[in-house]
């Protein structure tokens, strides 16, 4: 082997490389050097060399763009040696890459690049535990023997990319792991100008964001938990909630996919990003919510603690002004608190909260810690004659607001379009004085104040809200009832043969329906007509002739008269769940499917390992269970096709394309779960049919039923923690045209569940459960 004595110098290997004022790309550029230039090495700081130029100026250069040899040591020269024949025609293949290659047989030699997963190279010679290999550009490098396996081949290496040493684009594809799971992309991430660009939509959707593309402006808009991200192709100034986020390089389109800078994609919604240069691996963590406060402090007046997170639940205690309560949970705008050993719920708008990062948060699933019980102030079951109590109870049919006193109330009532004001002489407001409840897209508020000796109660609501007032208890209680009512009626077409009616109500509704030929009758329970007209006629519709609204006892009957009705679907949508959707399609839109054909999808495979346990890859378990499911279904007379039946790589969109091309009756994807911690456990099953996607929403009942049938039997057979049936925007669920479900059998990041998942008996139980769920759905 040719060797050379090397001084404390570094040689530039990139074509044109920036010198920076500090060890990172966030530092300013202070100069440029070209390939072959030599710099004096001062020291190394992480992945950066501190160097001196010929004029004595100190700067920094990335270690990936320069090579060095320590003074006084003997190391292989950078000169490409003459061609050497391979050893007996042997080749080596990378077991799991990308991996580093070095200038000599040991980790003390410099890294000269990396080679990709499954790459095959000619073996030149062996020294101990190291192999010398020939790269596709004719140069040589050394690789650790334990990272490759010997394979028999010819003297010519296949066309595998050589390791990258330039600063423009690496030939090794970065691996992206999100929350412990490796992501598989239709278009792979790339590295350009020292920046990693990754597929934006795939990662955003994996984080749970909703992504939209505007082709007219080349703009991506993504939303998650109220955060809005807007990115225009070619721009270096995307916005996050309206604030500009400056990028070094713009997003670009590659094979009809948007690739954007890694750190922006990972951190725009509050996630975290890590990069391992040695393995070319991106580690991303999804954004999490802030969590819950540790302490709630009662502000102003005394407040009720209730047995559940709503004002309709019973009172369990009364907390006094200024009292501090330990927060142990949160739901629907209410905090679960511990008070002297008693658990209760308090509305978030009547307390102040304290965030104490170093204080442990009690586990609401554990019994309260031993505390010295406090004796809460006693309170009469009835108000005194000189006070009033306010209440607001939410029922299925609306809100009931109460003003109660121990003596007859002589109230002066002023009614306006958006509020009712009670003035009650010689009374004082006692207890909870403020309530705020959701009413449609607005709020219903009740506020008690004092005007000298008089109590003033102001009830505010959206203009046009229906209500009625009454006196009870011999005049000792005034009530105002706000029933659930229809706020507006809209009609939208969602295809050439589909229509959607959107009926917005003040509160979510209970509903039922029955089809009688071309007439659909829908009952909204506990809803009054409100702003709905008696009849709507749509002359421009080929499907809906008319819609009638009729008030019945404690409900509203909606009659939809149609022409050639083929199918309908009902469901709630909107941020408050108060948009009732009726979707209809005509008979020509109801396509027949191969009802006896089921496509089974073993998740991941080939180069995509899926989740990686300590003992097994997810792809292996998915395939084993999937093949068992198929065998059981075939034994029961069901036709079965697989998206893969061996360890091959199949793209996410391709999986749905296979099922759609076969016009299958059902599609079921089989997975095993994983997370970055080892404590998560259990089974969860997914479907996807959002109202925003009318085509899928038309299958909502079918998709949910399929997922529920499978999930119920998985829980029965495996006895894992029940994590529920959920909706999620997975590619295979979004792109399949037939009812589909995705089962996450258990967590292989959990040592116990991984051990179980590797047992044949466990796999058989899981397969039987999934097959039984499918058969139950099919009525077999």
Residue pairs with C-beta under 8 A, 6 or more apart in sequence:
1 76
1 81
2 76
2 77
2 79
2 81
3 74
3 75
3 76
3 77
4 74
4 75
4 76
4 77
4 79
5 72
5 74
6 68
6 69
6 70
6 71
6 73
6 74
6 75
6 77
7 69
7 71
8 40
8 41
8 68
8 70
8 71
9 38
9 39
9 40
9 41
9 68
9 69
10 38
10 39
10 41
10 49
10 51
10 61
10 66
10 67
10 68
11 36
11 37
11 38
11 39
11 66
11 67
11 68
11 78
12 33
12 34
12 35
12 36
12 37
12 38
12 39
12 61
12 65
12 66
13 35
13 65
13 66
13 67
13 165
13 166
14 35
14 65
14 66
14 165
14 166
14 167
14 168
15 34
15 35
15 166
15 167
15 168
16 32
16 33
16 34
16 35
16 167
17 32
17 33
17 34
17 35
17 61
17 62
17 65
17 66
17 167
18 29
18 31
18 32
18 194
19 29
19 30
19 31
19 32
19 33
19 51
19 53
19 59
19 60
19 61
20 27
20 28
20 29
20 30
20 59
20 60
20 61
21 27
21 28
21 29
21 30
21 59
21 60
22 60
23 45
23 46
23 47
23 48
23 50
23 60
24 48
24 60
25 194
25 195
25 248
27 60
30 57
30 59
31 53
31 57
31 59
33 39
33 53
33 61
39 49
39 51
39 52
39 53
39 61
39 66
40 51
40 52
40 53
41 49
41 50
41 51
41 68
42 49
42 50
42 51
42 52
42 58
43 49
43 50
44 50
44 63
45 60
47 62
47 63
47 64
47 277
48 60
48 61
48 62
48 63
49 60
49 61
49 62
49 63
49 66
49 68
50 58
50 59
50 60
51 58
51 59
51 60
51 61
51 66
52 58
53 59
62 167
62 194
64 165
64 167
64 277
65 165
65 166
65 167
67 78
67 103
67 110
67 112
67 165
68 110
69 75
69 110
75 103
75 104
75 109
75 110
76 103
76 104
76 109
78 103
80 138
80 139
80 140
81 140
83 134
83 138
84 124
84 125
84 134
84 140
85 124
85 155
86 122
86 123
86 124
86 134
86 155
87 123
87 124
87 125
87 126
89 152
89 153
89 154
89 155
90 122
90 123
90 150
90 151
90 152
90 153
91 120
91 121
91 122
91 123
91 150
91 151
91 152
91 153
91 154
91 157
92 120
92 121
92 123
92 131
92 133
92 143
92 148
92 149
92 150
92 151
93 118
93 119
93 120
93 121
93 148
93 149
93 151
94 115
94 116
94 117
94 118
94 119
94 120
94 147
94 148
95 147
95 148
95 149
96 117
96 147
97 114
97 115
97 116
97 117
97 118
97 119
97 147
97 172
98 114
98 115
98 116
98 117
98 172
98 173
98 175
98 279
98 280
99 114
99 115
99 143
99 144
99 147
99 148
99 279
100 111
100 113
100 114
100 143
100 278
101 111
101 112
101 113
101 114
101 115
101 133
101 135
101 141
101 142
101 143
101 163
102 109
102 110
102 111
102 112
102 141
102 142
102 143
103 109
103 110
103 111
103 112
103 141
103 142
104 142
105 127
105 128
105 130
105 132
105 142
106 130
106 142
107 144
109 142
111 278
112 141
112 163
112 165
113 141
113 162
113 163
113 164
113 165
113 172
114 163
114 164
114 170
114 172
114 280
115 121
115 135
115 143
115 160
115 161
115 162
115 163
115 172
116 160
116 161
116 171
116 172
116 173
117 607
118 607
119 160
119 161
120 151
120 153
120 157
120 158
120 160
121 133
121 134
121 135
121 136
121 143
121 157
121 160
122 133
122 134
122 153
122 155
122 156
122 157
123 131
123 132
123 133
123 150
124 131
124 132
124 133
124 134
124 140
125 131
125 132
126 132
126 145
127 142
129 144
129 145
129 146
130 142
130 143
130 144
130 145
131 142
131 143
131 144
131 145
131 148
132 140
132 141
132 142
133 140
133 141
133 142
133 143
134 140
134 157
135 141
135 157
135 162
135 163
136 157
136 159
136 160
136 161
136 162
137 162
139 162
141 163
161 171
161 172
162 171
163 171
163 172
164 170
164 171
164 172
164 191
167 193
167 194
168 192
168 193
169 190
169 191
169 192
170 190
170 191
170 280
172 280
173 188
173 189
173 190
173 280
174 188
174 189
174 191
174 196
174 198
174 280
174 281
174 282
175 182
175 279
175 280
175 281
175 282
176 182
176 183
176 185
176 189
176 198
176 203
176 281
176 282
176 284
177 183
177 281
177 282
177 283
177 284
178 203
178 206
178 207
178 284
178 285
178 286
179 284
179 285
179 286
179 674
179 675
179 676
180 611
180 674
180 675
180 676
180 749
181 610
181 611
181 674
182 608
182 609
182 610
182 611
182 612
183 202
183 203
183 206
184 604
184 608
184 651
184 652
185 198
185 199
185 202
185 257
186 199
186 202
186 255
186 257
186 651
186 652
186 653
187 199
187 254
187 255
187 257
187 259
189 196
189 197
189 198
189 199
189 259
189 262
189 282
190 196
190 197
190 254
190 259
191 197
192 249
193 248
193 249
195 248
195 249
195 261
195 262
196 261
196 262
196 275
196 282
197 249
197 251
197 252
197 254
197 259
197 260
197 261
197 262
198 259
198 260
198 261
198 262
198 265
198 282
199 257
199 258
199 259
200 211
200 220
200 222
200 231
200 251
200 258
200 259
200 260
200 265
201 211
201 213
201 220
201 257
201 258
202 731
203 265
203 266
203 284
204 211
204 222
204 224
204 229
204 265
204 269
205 211
205 729
205 731
206 286
207 224
207 269
207 271
207 286
207 287
208 224
208 286
208 728
208 729
209 222
209 223
209 224
209 229
209 269
210 222
210 223
210 224
210 692
210 729
211 220
211 221
211 222
212 220
212 221
212 222
213 219
213 220
213 258
214 220
214 221
217 232
218 232
218 233
218 234
218 253
219 230
219 231
219 232
219 233
220 229
220 230
220 231
220 232
220 233
220 251
220 258
221 228
221 229
221 230
222 228
222 229
222 231
222 268
222 269
223 229
224 269
224 287
225 269
225 287
225 289
227 240
227 241
227 268
227 269
227 270
228 239
228 240
228 241
228 242
229 238
229 239
229 240
229 268
229 269
230 238
230 239
231 238
231 251
231 258
231 260
231 264
232 238
232 251
233 250
233 251
233 252
233 253
233 258
234 250
234 251
234 252
235 250
235 251
236 246
236 247
236 248
236 249
236 250
237 244
237 245
237 246
237 247
238 244
238 245
238 247
238 251
238 260
238 264
238 268
239 245
240 268
245 264
245 268
247 260
247 261
247 264
248 261
249 261
251 258
251 259
251 260
251 261
252 258
252 259
253 259
262 273
262 275
262 282
263 273
266 272
266 273
266 282
266 284
267 273
269 286
269 287
270 287
270 288
271 284
271 285
271 286
271 287
272 284
272 285
273 282
273 283
273 284
273 285
274 282
274 283
274 284
275 281
275 282
275 283
276 282
276 283
285 676
290 355
291 361
292 327
292 329
292 330
292 335
292 361
293 327
293 335
293 353
293 354
293 355
294 326
294 327
294 354
294 355
294 356
294 359
294 361
295 324
295 325
295 326
295 327
295 353
295 354
295 356
296 324
296 325
296 327
296 335
296 337
296 346
296 351
296 352
296 353
296 354
297 322
297 323
297 324
297 325
297 351
297 352
297 353
297 354
298 319
298 320
298 321
298 322
298 323
298 324
298 325
298 346
298 350
298 351
299 321
299 350
299 351
299 352
300 321
300 350
300 433
301 321
301 429
301 431
301 432
301 433
302 318
302 319
302 320
302 321
302 377
302 431
302 432
303 318
303 319
303 346
303 347
303 350
303 351
303 431
303 432
304 315
304 317
304 318
304 319
304 346
304 431
304 432
305 315
305 316
305 317
305 318
305 319
305 337
305 339
305 342
305 344
305 345
305 346
306 313
306 314
306 315
306 316
306 344
306 345
306 346
307 313
307 314
307 315
307 316
307 344
307 345
308 345
309 331
309 332
309 333
309 334
309 336
309 345
310 332
310 334
310 345
310 394
311 347
311 391
311 392
311 393
311 394
311 435
311 437
312 393
312 394
312 395
313 345
316 342
316 343
316 344
317 339
317 342
317 344
317 376
318 376
318 377
318 379
318 431
319 325
319 339
319 346
319 376
320 377
323 339
325 335
325 337
325 338
325 339
325 346
325 351
326 337
326 338
326 339
326 362
327 335
327 336
327 337
327 353
327 361
328 336
328 337
328 338
328 343
328 361
328 362
328 363
328 364
329 335
329 336
329 364
330 336
330 348
333 347
333 348
333 349
334 345
334 346
334 347
334 348
335 345
335 346
335 348
335 351
335 353
336 343
336 344
336 345
336 364
337 343
337 344
337 345
337 346
338 362
338 368
338 371
339 374
339 376
340 371
340 372
340 373
340 374
340 375
340 376
341 368
341 371
341 373
342 376
343 368
347 435
347 436
349 434
349 436
350 432
350 434
362 368
362 369
379 431
382 406
383 389
383 404
383 405
383 406
383 430
384 405
384 406
384 430
385 405
385 406
385 407
386 406
386 407
386 426
386 427
386 428
387 405
387 406
387 427
387 428
387 429
387 430
388 403
388 404
388 405
388 409
388 424
388 427
388 428
388 429
388 430
388 448
388 455
388 457
389 402
389 403
389 404
389 405
389 430
389 431
390 401
390 402
390 403
390 429
390 431
390 432
390 433
390 435
390 446
390 448
390 457
391 401
391 402
391 404
392 399
392 400
392 401
392 402
392 435
392 437
392 444
392 446
393 399
393 400
393 402
394 437
394 507
396 510
396 525
396 526
397 483
397 484
397 525
397 526
397 527
397 554
398 481
398 482
398 483
398 484
398 485
398 506
398 507
398 526
399 437
399 439
399 444
399 481
399 482
400 479
400 480
400 481
401 435
401 446
401 459
401 479
401 480
401 481
401 482
402 477
402 478
402 479
403 409
403 411
403 422
403 424
403 457
403 477
403 478
403 479
404 473
404 476
404 477
404 478
405 424
405 427
405 476
405 477
406 476
407 476
408 474
408 475
408 476
409 424
409 427
409 471
409 475
409 476
409 477
409 478
410 424
410 425
411 422
411 423
411 424
411 478
412 422
412 423
412 424
413 420
413 421
413 422
413 423
413 469
414 420
414 421
414 423
417 463
417 464
418 460
418 461
418 462
418 463
418 465
419 458
419 459
419 460
419 461
420 458
420 459
420 467
420 469
420 480
421 456
421 457
421 458
421 459
422 455
422 456
422 457
422 458
422 459
422 478
423 451
423 454
423 455
423 456
424 454
424 455
424 456
424 457
425 453
425 454
426 453
426 454
427 454
427 455
428 450
428 453
428 455
429 448
429 449
429 450
429 455
429 457
433 447
433 448
433 449
434 445
434 446
434 447
434 448
435 444
435 445
435 446
435 447
436 443
436 444
436 445
437 443
437 444
437 445
438 444
438 507
438 576
439 461
439 462
439 465
439 482
439 506
439 507
440 462
440 487
440 504
440 505
440 506
440 507
440 576
440 578
441 575
441 576
441 578
442 461
442 462
443 460
443 461
444 459
444 460
444 461
444 465
444 482
445 458
445 459
445 460
445 461
446 457
446 458
446 459
447 457
447 458
447 460
448 455
448 456
448 457
449 455
449 456
449 458
450 456
459 480
461 467
461 482
464 531
465 482
465 485
465 506
466 482
466 483
466 485
466 528
466 530
467 480
467 481
467 482
467 483
468 480
468 481
468 483
469 478
469 479
469 480
469 481
470 478
470 479
470 481
471 477
471 478
471 479
472 478
472 479
482 506
483 526
483 527
483 528
484 505
484 506
484 507
484 509
484 526
484 527
484 528
485 505
485 506
485 527
485 528
485 529
485 530
485 531
486 503
486 504
486 505
486 524
486 527
486 528
486 529
486 530
486 531
486 532
486 549
486 556
487 504
487 505
487 506
487 530
487 531
488 503
488 504
488 531
488 532
489 501
489 502
489 503
489 504
489 532
489 533
489 536
489 547
489 549
490 501
490 502
490 503
490 504
491 499
491 500
491 501
491 502
491 536
491 538
491 541
491 544
492 499
492 500
492 502
493 499
493 500
493 541
494 500
494 583
494 694
494 695
495 585
495 589
495 694
495 695
497 542
497 543
497 585
497 586
497 588
497 589
498 543
498 583
498 584
498 585
498 586
498 589
498 694
498 698
499 541
499 543
499 544
499 583
499 584
499 585
500 581
500 582
500 583
500 584
500 694
501 544
501 547
501 560
501 581
501 582
501 583
501 584
502 573
502 579
502 580
502 581
503 524
503 532
503 558
503 579
503 580
503 581
503 582
504 574
504 578
504 579
504 580
505 524
505 527
505 530
505 578
505 580
506 530
506 578
507 578
508 572
508 576
508 577
508 578
509 524
509 525
509 526
509 527
509 572
509 578
509 580
510 524
510 525
510 526
511 522
511 523
511 524
511 525
511 570
511 580
512 522
512 523
512 525
513 520
513 521
513 522
513 523
513 568
513 570
514 520
514 521
515 521
515 565
515 568
517 565
518 561
518 562
518 563
518 564
518 565
519 559
519 560
519 561
519 562
520 559
520 560
520 562
520 565
520 568
520 582
520 584
521 557
521 558
521 559
521 560
522 557
522 558
522 559
522 560
522 570
522 582
523 552
523 555
523 556
523 557
523 558
524 555
524 556
524 558
524 580
525 554
525 555
526 554
526 555
527 555
527 556
528 551
528 556
529 549
529 551
529 556
532 549
532 556
533 549
534 548
534 549
534 550
535 546
535 547
535 548
535 549
536 546
536 547
536 548
537 545
537 546
538 544
538 545
538 546
538 547
542 563
542 586
543 562
543 563
543 564
543 565
543 584
543 585
543 586
544 560
544 561
544 562
544 584
545 561
545 562
545 563
546 560
546 561
547 558
547 559
547 560
547 561
548 558
548 559
548 561
549 556
549 557
549 558
550 556
550 557
550 558
550 559
551 557
558 582
560 582
560 584
562 584
562 586
563 586
564 586
564 587
564 588
565 584
565 586
565 587
566 585
566 586
566 587
566 588
566 589
566 590
567 584
567 585
567 589
567 590
567 698
568 582
568 583
568 584
568 585
569 581
569 582
569 583
569 697
569 698
569 699
569 700
569 701
570 580
570 581
570 582
570 583
571 580
571 581
571 691
571 697
571 700
572 578
572 579
572 580
572 581
572 691
573 579
573 581
573 690
573 691
573 692
579 691
581 691
581 697
583 694
583 697
583 698
585 698
591 663
593 663
593 664
593 665
593 738
594 639
594 662
594 663
594 664
594 665
595 665
595 778
596 637
596 638
596 639
596 665
596 778
597 638
597 639
597 640
597 641
597 662
597 663
597 664
597 665
597 666
598 633
598 638
598 639
598 640
598 641
598 664
598 665
598 666
598 667
598 668
598 774
599 640
599 641
599 642
599 643
599 658
599 659
599 662
599 664
599 666
599 667
599 668
600 626
600 629
600 630
600 633
600 640
600 641
600 642
600 643
600 668
600 670
601 626
601 642
601 643
601 655
601 659
601 667
601 668
601 669
601 670
601 732
602 619
602 622
602 623
602 625
602 626
602 627
602 642
602 643
602 644
602 645
602 670
603 610
603 618
603 619
603 622
603 669
603 670
603 671
603 742
604 610
604 617
604 618
604 619
604 622
604 671
605 619
605 622
605 623
605 644
605 646
605 647
605 648
605 649
605 650
606 619
606 644
606 647
606 648
606 649
606 650
607 649
608 619
608 649
609 617
609 618
609 619
610 617
610 618
610 619
610 622
610 671
610 672
610 674
611 617
611 618
611 672
611 673
611 674
611 748
611 749
612 618
612 674
613 674
613 748
613 749
613 754
614 751
614 754
615 754
615 755
615 758
616 748
616 754
616 757
616 758
618 671
618 672
618 674
618 748
619 647
620 647
621 672
621 745
621 748
621 757
621 758
621 763
622 670
622 671
622 672
623 644
623 645
623 646
623 647
624 763
625 670
625 745
625 763
625 766
625 767
625 770
626 642
626 670
626 767
627 642
627 645
628 763
628 764
628 767
628 768
628 771
629 668
629 670
629 767
629 770
629 771
629 774
630 640
630 642
631 767
632 767
632 768
632 771
633 640
633 771
633 774
633 775
634 640
636 771
636 775
636 780
637 780
638 774
638 775
638 778
638 780
641 658
641 659
641 662
641 664
643 650
643 654
643 655
643 658
643 659
644 650
650 658
652 731
652 732
653 731
653 735
655 669
655 731
655 732
656 667
656 731
656 732
656 734
656 735
656 736
657 735
659 667
659 736
659 737
659 738
659 740
660 735
660 736
660 737
660 738
663 738
664 738
665 738
665 739
665 778
666 706
666 738
666 739
666 740
666 774
666 777
666 778
667 732
667 736
667 738
667 739
667 740
667 741
668 706
668 710
668 740
668 741
668 742
668 743
668 770
668 774
669 730
669 732
669 733
669 740
669 741
669 742
669 743
670 742
670 743
670 745
670 770
671 742
671 743
671 744
671 745
672 744
672 745
672 746
672 747
672 748
672 757
673 680
673 684
673 744
673 745
673 746
673 747
673 748
673 749
674 747
674 748
674 749
675 747
675 749
676 749
677 749
678 749
678 750
678 751
679 750
680 747
680 749
680 750
681 720
681 721
681 746
681 747
681 750
681 752
681 753
682 720
682 721
682 722
682 723
682 746
682 747
683 711
683 714
683 715
683 718
683 720
683 721
683 722
683 723
683 743
683 744
683 745
683 746
684 711
684 723
684 724
684 725
684 726
684 744
685 707
685 708
685 710
685 711
685 714
685 724
685 725
685 726
685 741
685 742
685 743
685 744
686 707
686 725
686 726
686 727
686 728
686 730
686 733
686 741
686 742
686 743
686 744
687 703
687 704
687 706
687 707
687 725
687 727
687 733
687 740
687 741
687 742
688 696
688 703
688 727
688 728
688 729
688 730
688 733
688 734
688 740
689 696
689 697
689 699
689 700
689 703
689 704
689 727
690 696
690 697
690 727
690 729
691 697
693 734
695 737
696 703
696 734
699 738
699 739
702 739
703 733
703 739
703 740
703 741
704 725
705 739
705 777
706 739
706 740
706 741
706 773
706 774
706 777
707 725
707 741
707 742
708 725
709 773
709 774
709 776
709 777
710 741
710 743
710 769
710 770
710 773
710 774
710 777
711 724
711 725
711 743
711 773
712 773
713 768
713 769
713 770
713 772
713 773
713 776
714 720
714 743
714 745
714 766
714 769
714 770
714 773
715 722
716 769
717 765
717 766
717 768
717 769
718 745
718 746
718 762
718 765
718 766
718 769
720 746
720 753
723 744
728 742
730 742
732 740
732 742
733 740
733 741
733 742
739 777
743 770
745 757
745 766
746 753
746 756
746 757
747 753
747 754
748 754
748 757
756 762
757 763
